[in-house]
């Protein structure tokens, strides 16, 4: 079981297997004007989804939502998935990456999908778009950590081509990594 979950084998050419995505879903870059969408999205997540995304049950810090929507495009990429509900946009997912090591063009990434949209192909589509945007931006490696118990994230990362291994020094965390310069 453990060997099924954790593997150090990297995929040489990531090729997401995309399911047919709901035609009403739009993916675009986040904007500062998305603050209220992001607020409703984050506070609409279940306690479990927030815990898995933030790696803890911590509350949001003052200014955190503003920072997540008002990004520096030289150092960050953030994509939102939206649907239109009764004339109003609703955020149903967000994927982002930020410079971790500029010299190595290594960027840290994260993704979270609204509970009602999980296991419907949105994660593969959104993470695939983030990989494309990062590659176009010159990012060489996307890397992130997730809790060992976050099997959905591990499965998603593998589908998109990420390697998975234990984080050095912490058996509760897994390192997800994808080389984009191959």
C-alpha positions as CSV (number, residue, x, y, z in Angstrom):
1,X,0.0,0.0,0.0
2,X,2.7,2.5,0.9
3,X,4.6,1.7,-2.2
4,X,1.5,2.3,-4.2
5,X,1.1,5.8,-2.7
6,X,4.7,7.0,-2.8
7,X,6.9,6.6,-5.9
8,X,10.1,8.4,-6.8
9,X,9.7,7.6,-10.5
10,X,9.3,10.8,-12.5
11,X,7.3,11.0,-15.7
12,X,9.4,12.2,-18.6
13,X,6.5,13.7,-20.5
14,X,3.5,14.6,-18.5
15,X,0.3,14.0,-20.4
16,X,-2.9,14.7,-18.4
17,X,-5.7,12.5,-19.3
18,X,-8.6,15.0,-19.4
19,X,-12.1,14.0,-18.9
20,X,-14.7,16.1,-20.7
21,X,-14.9,19.2,-18.5
22,X,-18.3,20.9,-17.9
23,X,-18.6,23.4,-20.8
24,X,-19.7,26.1,-18.4
25,X,-16.3,26.1,-16.6
26,X,-13.9,29.0,-17.5
27,X,-10.3,29.1,-16.5
28,X,-8.5,32.4,-16.4
29,X,-5.8,34.3,-14.5
30,X,-6.8,35.7,-11.1
31,X,-7.4,39.5,-10.8
32,X,-7.3,41.9,-7.9
33,X,-11.0,42.4,-8.5
34,X,-11.6,38.7,-7.7
35,X,-11.2,39.4,-3.9
36,X,-14.9,38.8,-3.1
37,X,-15.0,35.6,-5.3
38,X,-11.9,34.3,-3.5
39,X,-13.3,35.1,-0.1
40,X,-16.6,33.2,-0.8
41,X,-14.6,30.4,-2.3
42,X,-12.2,29.9,0.6
43,X,-14.9,30.3,3.2
44,X,-17.2,27.9,1.3
45,X,-14.6,25.1,1.4
46,X,-15.3,22.3,3.9
47,X,-13.1,22.2,7.0
48,X,-11.4,19.1,5.6
49,X,-10.6,20.8,2.2
50,X,-9.2,23.9,4.0
51,X,-7.1,21.7,6.3
52,X,-5.7,19.7,3.4
53,X,-4.9,22.9,1.4
54,X,-3.4,24.9,4.3
55,X,-1.7,21.8,5.9
56,X,-3.4,22.8,9.2
57,X,-6.6,24.0,10.7
58,X,-5.3,27.6,11.1
59,X,-7.5,30.5,10.3
60,X,-6.6,32.8,7.5
61,X,-4.2,35.6,8.4
62,X,-5.1,39.3,7.9
63,X,-4.3,40.3,4.3
64,X,-4.0,36.7,3.1
65,X,-6.9,36.9,0.7
66,X,-5.7,40.2,-0.7
67,X,-2.3,38.8,-1.3
68,X,-3.8,35.8,-3.1
69,X,-5.7,38.0,-5.5
70,X,-3.3,40.8,-6.0
71,X,-0.3,38.9,-7.2
72,X,3.0,39.9,-8.7
73,X,3.0,38.5,-12.2
74,X,6.8,38.3,-12.3
75,X,6.9,36.0,-9.3
76,X,3.5,34.3,-9.3
77,X,0.9,32.7,-11.5
78,X,-2.7,32.1,-10.2
79,X,-5.5,30.7,-12.3
80,X,-9.1,30.5,-11.2
81,X,-11.9,28.2,-12.4
82,X,-15.3,29.9,-12.6
83,X,-18.9,29.0,-13.4
84,X,-21.7,31.4,-13.9
85,X,-24.6,30.7,-11.4
86,X,-27.7,32.8,-12.1
87,X,-25.7,35.6,-13.7
88,X,-23.0,35.7,-11.1
89,X,-19.5,34.2,-11.3
90,X,-18.7,31.6,-8.7
91,X,-15.1,30.4,-8.1
92,X,-14.8,26.6,-8.0
93,X,-11.1,26.1,-8.0
94,X,-7.7,27.9,-7.9
95,X,-4.2,26.8,-8.8
96,X,-1.2,28.9,-8.2
97,X,2.6,28.9,-8.2
98,X,5.2,31.2,-6.8
99,X,8.9,31.6,-7.0
100,X,10.7,29.3,-4.5
101,X,14.2,29.5,-6.0
102,X,14.7,32.1,-8.7
103,X,18.2,30.8,-9.6
104,X,16.9,27.3,-10.3
105,X,13.6,28.5,-11.8
106,X,11.9,26.4,-9.2
107,X,8.4,27.4,-8.2
108,X,6.1,26.2,-5.4
109,X,2.6,25.2,-6.5
110,X,-0.8,24.6,-4.8
111,X,-4.3,23.8,-5.9
112,X,-7.7,23.5,-4.3
113,X,-11.0,22.6,-5.8
114,X,-14.5,23.3,-4.3
115,X,-15.9,20.2,-2.6
116,X,-18.8,19.9,-5.0
117,X,-16.4,19.9,-8.0
118,X,-13.9,17.4,-6.7
119,X,-13.4,14.1,-8.7
120,X,-15.1,15.7,-11.8
121,X,-12.0,16.3,-13.9
122,X,-11.6,20.0,-12.9
123,X,-8.3,19.4,-10.9
124,X,-6.6,17.8,-13.9
125,X,-7.8,20.6,-16.2
126,X,-6.8,23.4,-13.8
127,X,-3.4,21.9,-12.9
128,X,-2.7,21.2,-16.5
129,X,-3.4,24.9,-17.4
130,X,-1.1,25.9,-14.5
131,X,1.7,23.6,-15.9
132,X,1.3,25.2,-19.4
133,X,1.4,28.7,-18.0
134,X,4.4,27.9,-15.8
135,X,6.3,26.4,-18.8
136,X,5.5,29.5,-20.9
137,X,6.8,31.7,-18.1
138,X,10.1,29.8,-18.1
139,X,9.6,27.8,-14.9
140,X,11.8,24.7,-14.9
141,X,10.4,22.8,-11.9
142,X,7.1,22.9,-10.1
143,X,7.3,21.6,-6.6
144,X,4.9,21.4,-3.7
145,X,4.2,19.5,-0.5
146,X,1.0,17.8,0.6
147,X,0.0,15.8,3.7
148,X,0.6,12.1,3.4
149,X,-3.2,11.6,4.0
150,X,-4.2,13.7,1.0
151,X,-4.7,10.8,-1.4
152,X,-6.7,12.9,-3.8
153,X,-3.9,15.4,-4.3
154,X,-1.4,12.5,-4.8
155,X,-3.6,10.9,-7.4
156,X,-4.1,14.2,-9.2
157,X,-0.4,15.0,-9.2
158,X,0.4,11.6,-10.6
159,X,-2.1,12.0,-13.4
160,X,-0.4,15.3,-14.5
161,X,3.0,13.7,-14.3
162,X,4.4,14.7,-11.0
163,X,6.8,12.5,-9.1
164,X,5.9,11.8,-5.4
165,X,8.3,11.1,-2.6
166,X,8.5,11.6,1.2
167,X,9.6,15.1,2.3
168,X,13.0,14.8,3.9
169,X,12.8,14.8,7.7
170,X,9.0,14.6,7.9
171,X,7.0,11.4,7.4
172,X,3.7,13.3,7.4
173,X,4.5,15.2,4.2
174,X,5.0,14.3,0.6
175,X,7.0,16.3,-2.0
176,X,5.3,16.5,-5.4
177,X,7.6,17.6,-8.3
178,X,7.4,18.1,-12.0
179,X,10.3,19.0,-14.3
180,X,9.1,21.3,-17.1
181,X,12.4,21.6,-19.0
182,X,12.4,18.1,-20.4
